[in-house]
Structure formats: structure tokens, C-alpha cells
Amino acid sequence: MTKSSLIIIALLSLFVWACDDMHDNYKDYVKERIYPGKVDSIRVYVGYQKAYFGWETPTDAKSKKIVVKYGKDSIVTASNIDTLIIPNLTSGSGYEFEIFSVDEFWNSSVKSYKTMLPVSDIWVQNNMLVPNPKFKPADGVHTDSLLVKWSALSNDFMYYVGDLSYTLKKGEATISEGKGMANDWKNGNESLKIKNLDITAQYSIDYKMKMIPRVSGKNIVDTVTISKSIQFVPKDYQLPPMYLLIQSKGWDANSFIAVNAVSEGVYRGTFELKYGDNMRLFKTAAMDAEDQYAYAHFSKGQLAPQVGEATDGSGNLRFQHADGTYIIDFDIIGKKVLVKGTVTEAFQGLTALIPGRIEAENFNNGGEGVGYHDNDANNAGGAYRDTGVDISSGPTGNYNVGWTGTGEWLMYTVDIVEAGTYQVDFSIGSPNNPGNLILELDGEDILTFKGTNTGGWGNFQVQSGEAIELPKGRHKLKLKMDNPGMNIDAMIFTKK
């Protein structure tokens, strides 16, 4: 046997021995962990253009880093870090996150997946609709100082955190700056006081307030600053200036109402009156005839408001209407008063004209069960009118009726100029596939409209309803809601 043959035999023997040894240790090899540990117990929280993560860090030594991938992007952090914030999630759509650990050779663990929709600017614009504030004289009478109050700032989509700042301007000039009074902010109420106003000038308030967006009724991690501007003229918020007695309430001091008297000007009051009532206007809260401005009697019949003038109780002003809510204007010049009354079945005394556009928020006066029916007594949007109907301002500053529910309705007094066929369209906004709106004319259903998804509560679209026949004249039009799920801006009637 040659020397080379002996070498080959020796090498083969060594190889066989090595294989036998590896076989003997097979169990040790299969127990060896090839991949790093999995990232467990992952939690993700919604933020404003952010995602907040928490997890349990892997305990094995092979895990060197943790990777979070989303779309084309990824973030790498040390394996002992158990929290992570991912910013700049601005797409307005949902994200899928892939989370895993890697070893020093970039071998990855078993991967975990989480999905989340961060709050975006589009979401804020469509859902976080801040209601306009209400103004009233700070001392109850004079409008050179005003109390500005926001109500119901917190709802299912946002939570007010009590940090209002504002700038008061007259034209382009800044008059003052300040903070809100934090008036019951935990319940979403806020107010501020502005002083030393020129009651005939136009002012603006630029304000900012911090909100926590709410998703599915729960607060997210971040706050969002909402900015808005409103304009106003102080004299628009003057209160009725005289003392008023109405016979049906009794002829005693306890029946005085509207007890804010000033010397002169034009003022307006709204009062519930019925057939047979007598009304007396006094300069002071005393039943002294010498101090009486005017006297009015409400009788049965058609409405025929008159303008009258009186310096004492001799003036007898007749308003020929049985029952109703009245707007009564008082124009006081020295000791003379001009009184004009208008029945206000229709909002602001103005019936809606057909053909034309009927704004949803301009439903009739009369309150719950007369001008409207709402499933609760609060105006969830806090805007435009002090009723139980939920009204908010939209992205363009227009008002709309929202938070609509099954069984609710709105009543309108309409004047149909000409009998004929009318196309009826509806301006609505909804992120859902909404239910039905039903139109009733003088107690009879005449149209059913089913809306479609417009892409958001504040994304209003005009959608076509049906063409219907309408009779000429004055009628009661009721808008009824059947599982609506939409914000209602307006109804548009077009003659065909």
C-alpha cells in the first residue's frame, strides 16, 4: 500500500468519526435557538398624526434590536427599549405596522402585526366642529361689556381641556388679549369677558382652544389646537328694555318679566301670548299708570299687526290673532313708544318660499312638539338657536342640523308660490350609508329620500330626491327622520 493510500484512509476514518460524534450530539443542536426572541404584548395608542407603542422586550441575548416597519418606512431601536413614538403619520388613512426583533446578523424573530388609524387634519376638520359662542351683556343691561360663553364644547369627537386664549380686534387693530375664565371646562363650558366696547363698532375675536380628539368616544393621547374667528357688533346683544305685564300671568309684581329698562332705543322681545291676553309696558317695575308706555290687547281672528303710539295707558294696540309666539318690537323715543307685533310661527316671522332653498336650522318657533321634536333637550352643537335641536356650524360657516335620530322632526311654514311639479334635492353630509328623510305636507307623507355617503359629516353634497306635485298657498311642511345618520344642511325646491 502506498503512502498516499494510507493518507486517504486516515481522512475517511476521521470524517466517519466526526459524523458519529455529531449524531451523538443531535439533541443539543436541535435545542439551539436560531432566531432572536419575539416582541410580545404589543400595545398601540392613537395620537394626532402619531402612533404610540409599548411592548415587553425580548429576554434572550440574541435580540439586539427591535424593528417597526410601516409602508416604505421603518424605525430601528435598541432591544431594551419598550416604548416608541412614530410621528408624521399624515396620510389620513390606516397604517399596518410590522414589529420584530433581529440578531447581530439581522436574522429576524417571528413578526407581529398591528393596524391603526391616527387622527389626521382631515379627521379634525370633519369631526371637531366648535360651536359658536353666545353673547350677553356682562351686567345684564349694557353692551359696552359682554360675556362670551361657549357651551357643550365636549362631545363624542372632542374633549375641551380648558385652555382658551383670544385676541380682540376692532378692524385690524388689536384691542386686548387674554385667557378664558375656565368656566366649568370639565363639562365643556367656557367663557370670557370683554370690556370698554364701542357698542356700534364691529369687532372680531380670534381665539384658540386646546382639544383632545375622541375616537369611538375615547380620548387619544395628544391634544389639538383649534383656531377660529368670529365677528360681532355689541349693540346686537341689547336686551328688552322695559318692564312687562301680561294679564294671563296676573296683575301683580310677580308677573313682571323682561326687567332690564333703559331710556330709549329699538328693542325686541319674544313672548308666548293667547287669545284674550292684555299686555302693558311700564317704565318702572310699578303699576303706576303715569309710568305706563303702552297697552295691547290680543284678540281672535287673522293676524293684522298694527303700529301704535302711547305716552300712557290710553293707547290700545290690537293684535288680531288667537294664540302664538310673538316677536314684539319696542321703539322708545323719550317717553313715547312704538309697538309692532308679529306672530312668529315661522322662524323670525319669515315663512319659507317655494321654489327656493329652505335651511334646515330655520324650523318653526314654538318649541318641543310644535316647531320640532328632538330626542333630548340639549343643543349638542350649541350653535345658532337656543332649542333642543342639535345645530352646528360647518366648515364654510354655514349652519346645519346634526346628531339626528329616529323619530325626530322639524316643522316649517311654507308659501308655495305656484302649484306644479317641483324637484326636491337635499344638501347633506355623512360618512355613513344613511337612512331616510321623509317629507310630510299638511299631515300627509309626500316624499321619501335616502341619502348616500358623502365622505364626512362636514363634507356636504346636494343629492337628488324626487319630483313631486305641490299645491299653491301656505302649508305646514314637516321633515321627519328615519334612522337618518346624516347632517342636514338644506332642502332645495326647483320648479320643473
GISUL-V440401 format. One record per backbone hydrogen bond with DSSP energy under -1.0 kcal/mol. NH is the residue of the N-H (numbers start at 0). CO is the residue of the C=O. E is the energy in kcal/mol with one decimal. If there is no record, write none. Layout:
BEGIN
nh=NH co=CO e=E
nh=NH co=CO e=E
END
This chain:
BEGIN
nh=5 co=1 e=-1.5
nh=6 co=2 e=-1.5
nh=7 co=3 e=-1.9
nh=8 co=4 e=-2.2
nh=9 co=5 e=-2.0
nh=10 co=6 e=-2.0
nh=11 co=7 e=-2.1
nh=12 co=8 e=-2.1
nh=13 co=9 e=-1.9
nh=14 co=10 e=-2.1
nh=15 co=11 e=-2.3
nh=16 co=12 e=-2.2
nh=17 co=13 e=-2.3
nh=18 co=14 e=-2.2
nh=19 co=15 e=-2.3
nh=20 co=16 e=-2.2
nh=21 co=17 e=-2.2
nh=22 co=18 e=-2.3
nh=23 co=19 e=-2.1
nh=24 co=20 e=-1.2
nh=25 co=22 e=-1.4
nh=28 co=24 e=-1.5
nh=29 co=25 e=-2.2
nh=30 co=26 e=-1.1
nh=31 co=28 e=-1.1
nh=39 co=55 e=-1.1
nh=42 co=53 e=-3.4
nh=44 co=51 e=-2.6
nh=46 co=49 e=-1.6
nh=48 co=118 e=-1.9
nh=50 co=85 e=-1.8
nh=51 co=44 e=-2.2
nh=52 co=83 e=-3.2
nh=53 co=42 e=-2.2
nh=54 co=81 e=-1.9
nh=55 co=39 e=-2.7
nh=63 co=101 e=-2.9
nh=64 co=101 e=-1.7
nh=65 co=76 e=-3.1
nh=66 co=99 e=-3.3
nh=67 co=74 e=-2.6
nh=68 co=97 e=-2.8
nh=69 co=72 e=-2.9
nh=72 co=69 e=-2.1
nh=74 co=67 e=-2.5
nh=76 co=65 e=-2.7
nh=78 co=63 e=-1.4
nh=80 co=77 e=-1.6
nh=83 co=52 e=-1.8
nh=85 co=50 e=-2.8
nh=88 co=48 e=-2.6
nh=89 co=87 e=-1.3
nh=94 co=115 e=-3.0
nh=96 co=113 e=-3.8
nh=97 co=68 e=-2.7
nh=98 co=111 e=-2.8
nh=99 co=66 e=-2.0
nh=101 co=64 e=-2.2
nh=102 co=106 e=-1.9
nh=105 co=102 e=-1.9
nh=108 co=100 e=-2.6
nh=111 co=98 e=-2.6
nh=113 co=96 e=-2.2
nh=115 co=94 e=-2.1
nh=118 co=46 e=-2.1
nh=123 co=119 e=-2.2
nh=124 co=120 e=-2.5
nh=125 co=121 e=-2.0
nh=126 co=122 e=-1.9
nh=127 co=123 e=-2.2
nh=128 co=126 e=-1.5
nh=133 co=148 e=-2.8
nh=135 co=146 e=-1.4
nh=137 co=144 e=-2.5
nh=139 co=136 e=-1.1
nh=145 co=193 e=-2.4
nh=146 co=135 e=-3.2
nh=147 co=191 e=-3.1
nh=148 co=133 e=-2.8
nh=149 co=189 e=-3.5
nh=152 co=187 e=-3.2
nh=154 co=157 e=-2.6
nh=158 co=211 e=-1.7
nh=160 co=209 e=-2.0
nh=164 co=207 e=-2.3
nh=165 co=177 e=-2.4
nh=166 co=205 e=-2.3
nh=167 co=175 e=-3.2
nh=168 co=203 e=-2.9
nh=169 co=172 e=-2.6
nh=172 co=169 e=-1.6
nh=174 co=167 e=-3.4
nh=175 co=167 e=-1.4
nh=177 co=165 e=-2.1
nh=179 co=163 e=-2.4
nh=180 co=190 e=-3.5
nh=183 co=181 e=-1.2
nh=186 co=183 e=-1.4
nh=187 co=184 e=-2.0
nh=188 co=183 e=-1.9
nh=189 co=149 e=-2.1
nh=191 co=147 e=-2.1
nh=193 co=145 e=-2.4
nh=196 co=143 e=-2.8
nh=200 co=197 e=-1.6
nh=202 co=231 e=-3.1
nh=203 co=168 e=-2.4
nh=204 co=229 e=-2.6
nh=205 co=166 e=-2.5
nh=206 co=227 e=-2.9
nh=207 co=164 e=-2.6
nh=208 co=225 e=-2.0
nh=210 co=223 e=-3.0
nh=211 co=158 e=-2.6
nh=213 co=156 e=-2.4
nh=214 co=217 e=-2.6
nh=217 co=214 e=-1.6
nh=219 co=212 e=-2.3
nh=220 co=45 e=-2.2
nh=223 co=210 e=-3.5
nh=225 co=208 e=-2.9
nh=227 co=206 e=-2.3
nh=229 co=204 e=-1.8
nh=231 co=202 e=-2.2
nh=234 co=198 e=-2.6
nh=235 co=232 e=-1.9
nh=236 co=233 e=-2.1
nh=237 co=234 e=-1.5
nh=242 co=281 e=-2.0
nh=243 co=256 e=-1.9
nh=244 co=279 e=-2.5
nh=246 co=277 e=-2.9
nh=248 co=245 e=-2.0
nh=249 co=246 e=-1.9
nh=254 co=251 e=-1.9
nh=255 co=252 e=-1.3
nh=256 co=243 e=-1.7
nh=259 co=257 e=-1.1
nh=264 co=331 e=-2.2
nh=266 co=329 e=-2.7
nh=268 co=327 e=-2.2
nh=270 co=325 e=-2.6
nh=272 co=323 e=-2.6
nh=275 co=297 e=-2.8
nh=276 co=273 e=-2.2
nh=278 co=295 e=-3.3
nh=279 co=244 e=-2.5
nh=280 co=293 e=-2.4
nh=281 co=242 e=-2.9
nh=282 co=290 e=-2.6
nh=285 co=283 e=-2.3
nh=287 co=285 e=-1.0
nh=290 co=287 e=-1.9
nh=291 co=288 e=-1.4
nh=292 co=280 e=-3.4
nh=295 co=278 e=-2.8
nh=296 co=316 e=-3.0
nh=297 co=276 e=-2.8
nh=298 co=318 e=-1.6
nh=307 co=338 e=-1.1
nh=314 co=311 e=-1.1
nh=316 co=294 e=-2.5
nh=318 co=296 e=-2.5
nh=320 co=298 e=-1.1
nh=320 co=318 e=-1.8
nh=323 co=272 e=-2.0
nh=325 co=270 e=-3.2
nh=326 co=341 e=-2.9
nh=327 co=268 e=-3.0
nh=328 co=339 e=-2.6
nh=329 co=266 e=-3.0
nh=330 co=337 e=-2.4
nh=331 co=264 e=-2.6
nh=332 co=335 e=-2.4
nh=335 co=332 e=-2.2
nh=337 co=330 e=-2.0
nh=338 co=307 e=-1.3
nh=339 co=328 e=-1.8
nh=341 co=326 e=-2.3
nh=343 co=324 e=-4.0
nh=348 co=345 e=-2.4
nh=349 co=346 e=-1.9
nh=351 co=412 e=-2.4
nh=353 co=414 e=-2.5
nh=355 co=492 e=-1.8
nh=357 co=490 e=-3.2
nh=359 co=488 e=-2.0
nh=361 co=358 e=-1.7
nh=363 co=410 e=-3.5
nh=364 co=344 e=-1.5
nh=368 co=371 e=-3.4
nh=369 co=366 e=-2.0
nh=370 co=366 e=-2.2
nh=371 co=366 e=-1.3
nh=372 co=408 e=-2.5
nh=379 co=377 e=-1.1
nh=382 co=390 e=-1.7
nh=384 co=382 e=-2.6
nh=386 co=384 e=-1.4
nh=391 co=399 e=-2.3
nh=393 co=397 e=-4.2
nh=396 co=393 e=-1.9
nh=399 co=391 e=-2.4
nh=400 co=487 e=-2.7
nh=401 co=389 e=-2.6
nh=406 co=480 e=-2.5
nh=407 co=404 e=-1.8
nh=408 co=372 e=-1.9
nh=409 co=478 e=-1.9
nh=410 co=370 e=-2.5
nh=411 co=476 e=-2.7
nh=413 co=474 e=-2.7
nh=414 co=351 e=-3.0
nh=415 co=472 e=-2.9
nh=416 co=353 e=-2.8
nh=419 co=469 e=-2.1
nh=421 co=467 e=-3.2
nh=422 co=493 e=-3.0
nh=423 co=465 e=-2.4
nh=424 co=491 e=-2.5
nh=425 co=462 e=-2.7
nh=426 co=489 e=-2.5
nh=427 co=460 e=-2.4
nh=428 co=486 e=-2.0
nh=434 co=483 e=-1.4
nh=435 co=481 e=-2.4
nh=436 co=448 e=-2.8
nh=437 co=479 e=-2.8
nh=438 co=446 e=-2.4
nh=439 co=477 e=-2.7
nh=440 co=443 e=-2.8
nh=441 co=475 e=-2.9
nh=443 co=440 e=-1.5
nh=445 co=438 e=-3.0
nh=446 co=438 e=-1.3
nh=448 co=436 e=-3.4
nh=450 co=434 e=-1.2
nh=453 co=429 e=-2.9
nh=454 co=429 e=-1.2
nh=459 co=457 e=-1.2
nh=460 co=427 e=-2.8
nh=462 co=425 e=-3.3
nh=464 co=423 e=-1.5
nh=467 co=421 e=-2.7
nh=469 co=419 e=-2.8
nh=472 co=415 e=-2.5
nh=474 co=413 e=-2.5
nh=476 co=411 e=-3.1
nh=477 co=439 e=-3.2
nh=478 co=409 e=-3.1
nh=479 co=437 e=-3.5
nh=480 co=407 e=-2.0
nh=481 co=435 e=-2.7
nh=486 co=428 e=-3.1
nh=487 co=400 e=-3.1
nh=488 co=426 e=-3.0
nh=489 co=426 e=-1.2
nh=490 co=357 e=-2.3
nh=491 co=424 e=-2.9
nh=492 co=355 e=-2.8
nh=493 co=422 e=-2.4
nh=495 co=420 e=-2.7
END
